[in-house]
Amino acid sequence: MKSYRIGIDAGGTKVAYGLFDEQNQLLDRFQHPTPIEADGPAFSDLVIESVERLLQKNGLIKEDLQGIGICMPSFILFEQGYVCMTSAMVNIRDFAMRDYLTQRLRVPIVLDNDSNVAALAEYRYGAGQGSRHMIYMATSTGIGSGLILNGQLFRGSYGWAGESGHMIITPDAGLLCGCRNQGCFMSWAAGRYIPQHIRQQAVGRQTTMNLGPDLDCVELCRSCREDDPLALEILEQTAHYIAICVFNIYQLLNVNLFVFGGGMVNFGPLLYDRVRQEFDRYNHIPQSVEFRFAQLKKDIGIIGAAELVREPR
């Protein structure tokens, strides 16, 4: 009986793999750095190699698998399993990934956007349990949303409903994002672009941040806790754009539960108290809107990806 599932979470910095049994218990996991420059076939070949290694390590064969779920930070035609564009891995585009993997692995493959998958996981097993509607807000290397409406994951006409990070807030002004537009929320508030904002605004200024090639949000957080003026300025800017993104979604959908996940939640109240304050500054109707942190931590992607396999199709 085919009772095992593999969930794969392909993010902007790492690709994580999880092996689950029929009780949804995580039996094994491993990860490797994301091959940022890989194209569709090269990335898929690495996935195939990693899946085969995971099965061999656990004494399983492909026939033991019910299926493999994969989530990526991509615009994906869900019904076709076709990757149109990937902002964090720009060479993975216009690629029939599901067909490529299915032909080589001979295992059912389900491919979906990473925010959709995280929303599904948190709604069923995490901070969204018991709610009717929920918005999952990914705040990490990228910015995105997963929409749970009336207890169902809403994908839209093609599969990329919830790509809030690529909604445009400063048209044709600001950094160029992997979506090939300037001025989207991701280009202003995502971890991938924050170092560029720091370096731009650091010209001619003193800062405790190390502006070398390893500059990241961890360094920003450290300097914020030391009351570095430039770091706090960048933090305020980031909070401002996340809050506006959340507020616009709230105005559009009138969903009163937002669950925040991704690496930037490690800032904790330092960032999200500011996001809350900014949201409240724009919200003039005193109805309850709840902000929560995701509960599933680093395994949210592999849990949700494995859950895809059990979804009716």
C-alpha positions in Angstrom: 0.0 0.0 0.0 1.3 3.4 -1.0 1.4 5.3 2.3 4.4 7.6 2.3 4.6 11.2 1.0 7.4 13.5 0.4 7.1 17.3 0.8 9.6 19.6 -0.8 10.0 23.3 0.1 12.1 25.1 -2.4 12.8 28.6 -1.1 15.1 31.4 -1.9 17.9 30.2 0.3 17.3 26.4 0.9 15.5 23.4 -0.5 14.1 21.2 2.3 12.8 17.6 2.0 10.5 15.8 4.4 9.4 12.2 4.4 5.9 11.6 6.0 4.0 8.4 6.8 0.3 7.9 6.6 -0.3 9.4 10.1 1.4 12.6 8.9 4.5 11.9 11.1 7.7 13.4 9.9 10.1 10.5 9.5 13.1 12.2 8.0 14.2 15.5 6.7 17.2 17.1 5.1 18.1 20.3 3.1 20.6 21.8 0.8 21.3 25.4 -0.4 19.1 26.6 -3.2 20.9 26.6 -6.5 19.9 30.2 -7.3 21.3 30.1 -10.9 19.8 26.8 -11.9 17.3 26.6 -14.7 14.2 24.3 -14.6 15.8 21.1 -15.8 18.9 21.5 -13.7 16.9 22.2 -10.6 14.6 19.3 -11.3 17.5 16.9 -11.8 18.8 17.9 -8.3 15.3 17.2 -6.9 15.3 13.8 -8.5 18.7 13.0 -7.1 17.7 14.1 -3.6 14.4 12.2 -3.6 16.2 9.0 -4.6 18.8 9.5 -1.9 16.0 10.1 0.7 14.2 6.9 -0.3 17.3 4.8 -0.3 18.3 6.1 3.2 14.9 5.0 4.5 14.8 1.7 2.8 11.9 2.7 0.5 11.3 2.6 -3.3 9.3 4.9 -5.5 6.3 2.5 -5.5 6.0 3.1 -1.7 5.1 6.8 -2.4 1.6 8.1 -2.6 3.1 11.2 -4.2 5.4 14.2 -3.9 4.3 17.7 -3.2 6.5 20.6 -4.1 6.2 24.3 -3.2 8.2 27.1 -4.8 8.2 30.9 -4.7 6.8 30.9 -8.3 3.9 31.9 -10.5 2.6 28.4 -11.2 -0.3 27.3 -13.4 -1.6 24.9 -10.8 -3.7 22.6 -13.0 -0.8 22.1 -15.4 2.1 22.1 -12.9 3.8 24.7 -15.1 6.2 27.3 -13.7 5.7 30.6 -15.4 8.2 32.7 -13.4 10.2 32.4 -10.2 11.4 35.7 -8.7 13.9 34.1 -6.3 15.3 31.7 -9.0 15.0 33.8 -12.1 16.2 31.1 -14.5 13.3 28.7 -13.6 10.6 30.0 -15.9 8.4 28.8 -18.7 9.0 25.2 -17.6 6.6 22.2 -17.4 8.2 21.0 -14.1 5.5 18.6 -13.1 5.6 16.7 -16.4 9.4 16.7 -16.3 9.5 15.2 -12.8 6.6 12.8 -13.4 8.2 11.3 -16.5 11.5 10.7 -14.7 10.3 9.7 -11.2 7.1 7.9 -12.2 5.4 9.2 -9.1 2.4 11.6 -8.8 3.7 15.2 -8.5 1.7 18.2 -7.2 3.3 21.6 -7.6 2.1 24.8 -5.9 3.2 28.2 -4.7 5.0 28.3 -1.3 2.6 30.8 0.3 -0.4 28.7 -0.7 1.2 25.6 0.8 2.2 27.4 4.1 -1.4 28.7 4.4 -2.8 25.2 4.0 -0.4 23.9 6.7 -1.1 26.6 9.2 -4.8 26.5 8.7 -5.0 22.7 9.3 -2.2 22.2 11.9 -1.1 25.6 13.2 -2.2 29.1 14.1 -5.3 29.1 11.8 -7.0 26.1 13.3 -10.7 26.8 14.0 -11.0 29.9 11.8 -13.2 30.3 8.8 -11.0 32.7 6.9 -7.3 33.2 7.2 -4.5 35.1 5.3 -1.0 33.6 5.6 1.6 36.3 5.2 5.0 35.1 4.1 7.7 37.6 5.3 11.0 36.1 4.4 13.4 36.1 1.5 10.2 37.0 -0.4 6.8 38.5 0.5 3.6 36.6 -0.4 0.2 35.5 0.8 -1.9 32.4 1.0 -5.6 32.9 1.1 -8.0 30.6 3.0 -11.6 31.6 2.2 -14.5 29.7 3.7 -12.2 27.0 4.8 -10.7 26.4 1.3 -7.4 27.4 -0.3 -8.2 30.0 -2.9 -5.9 29.9 -5.9 -7.7 32.1 -8.4 -8.1 31.5 -12.1 -4.6 30.3 -12.8 -3.1 29.4 -9.4 -1.3 32.5 -8.2 -3.9 34.3 -6.2 -2.2 35.8 -3.1 1.0 37.1 -4.9 0.7 40.2 -2.7 4.4 40.7 -2.7 4.2 41.6 -6.4 1.4 44.1 -6.0 2.9 47.5 -6.9 3.1 50.3 -4.4 5.5 52.7 -6.1 5.0 52.2 -9.9 8.2 52.2 -11.9 10.2 53.5 -8.9 12.5 51.6 -6.6 14.4 48.4 -7.0 13.8 46.0 -9.9 12.3 42.8 -8.6 12.6 39.3 -10.0 9.0 39.8 -11.2 10.5 42.3 -13.7 8.7 45.3 -12.2 9.9 48.1 -10.1 8.2 49.2 -6.9 6.4 46.1 -5.8 6.0 45.3 -2.1 8.6 42.5 -2.3 11.3 44.9 -3.6 10.6 47.2 -0.6 10.2 44.7 2.3 11.6 41.3 1.4 14.7 39.9 3.0 16.3 39.5 -0.5 16.2 43.2 -1.2 16.7 44.7 2.3 20.6 44.6 2.0 20.3 46.7 -1.2 18.2 49.3 0.6 20.7 49.3 3.5 23.7 49.9 1.2 21.9 52.6 -0.7 20.9 54.5 2.4 24.3 53.9 4.1 26.2 56.2 1.7 27.9 58.9 3.7 26.5 57.6 7.0 27.8 55.8 10.0 26.4 52.4 11.0 27.3 49.5 13.1 26.1 47.1 10.4 28.8 45.2 8.4 28.0 46.2 4.8 30.1 43.4 3.4 28.8 40.5 1.1 27.2 38.7 4.1 24.9 41.6 5.0 21.4 40.2 5.7 18.4 40.6 8.0 20.2 38.9 10.9 22.8 41.8 10.8 19.9 44.3 10.5 18.2 42.8 13.6 21.4 42.9 15.6 22.0 46.6 14.8 18.4 47.5 15.6 18.7 46.0 19.0 21.8 48.3 19.5 19.7 51.3 18.4 21.7 51.9 15.3 19.8 54.9 13.6 20.2 53.6 10.0 19.1 50.1 11.0 16.0 51.4 12.8 15.3 53.6 9.7 15.4 50.5 7.5 13.2 48.6 10.0 10.6 51.4 10.0 10.6 51.3 6.2 10.2 47.5 6.1 7.3 47.7 8.7 5.6 50.4 6.7 5.5 48.5 3.5 4.4 45.2 5.1 1.7 47.0 7.0 0.3 48.7 3.8 0.4 45.3 2.0 -1.6 43.8 4.8 -4.0 46.7 5.0 -4.7 46.5 1.3 -5.5 42.8 1.5 -7.8 43.5 4.5 -9.6 46.1 2.5 -10.0 43.8 -0.5 -11.1 40.6 1.3 -12.2 41.7 4.8 -10.5 38.8 6.4 -9.7 39.4 10.1 -6.9 36.9 10.8 -3.4 37.3 9.5 -0.8 34.7 10.3 2.8 35.8 9.8 5.5 33.3 8.9 9.0 33.2 7.3 12.4 34.1 8.5 11.6 37.7 9.4 9.4 36.6 12.3 12.7 36.2 14.1 12.5 40.0 14.6 9.5 39.4 16.8 7.9 42.5 18.4 10.8 44.7 17.1 9.3 44.5 13.6 5.8 43.3 14.0 4.8 45.8 16.7 5.7 48.5 14.2 3.6 46.6 11.5 0.7 46.6 13.9 1.0 50.3 14.7 1.2 51.2 11.0 -1.8 49.0 10.1 -3.8 50.6 12.9 -2.8 54.0 11.7 -4.6 53.4 8.4 -7.5 51.3 9.8 -10.3 53.7 10.9 -13.1 51.1 11.4 -12.7 49.6 14.9 -13.4 46.0 14.2 -11.1 43.2 15.5 -8.2 42.3 13.2 -5.9 39.6 14.7 -2.2 39.2 14.0 -0.6 35.8 14.9 2.7 34.2 14.3 2.9 30.9 12.4 3.3 27.9 14.7 4.9 25.3 12.4 8.3 27.1 12.1 10.9 25.7 9.7 8.8 22.7 8.7 5.8 24.6 7.5 6.7 24.2 3.8 7.4 20.5 3.8 4.3 19.8 5.9 2.1 21.8 3.6 3.7 20.4 0.5 3.1 16.8 1.7 -0.5 17.8 2.4 -0.9 18.7 -1.2 -0.7 15.0 -2.1 -3.8 14.3 -0.1 -5.9 17.1 -1.6 -8.6 16.1 -4.1 -7.7 16.9 -7.7 
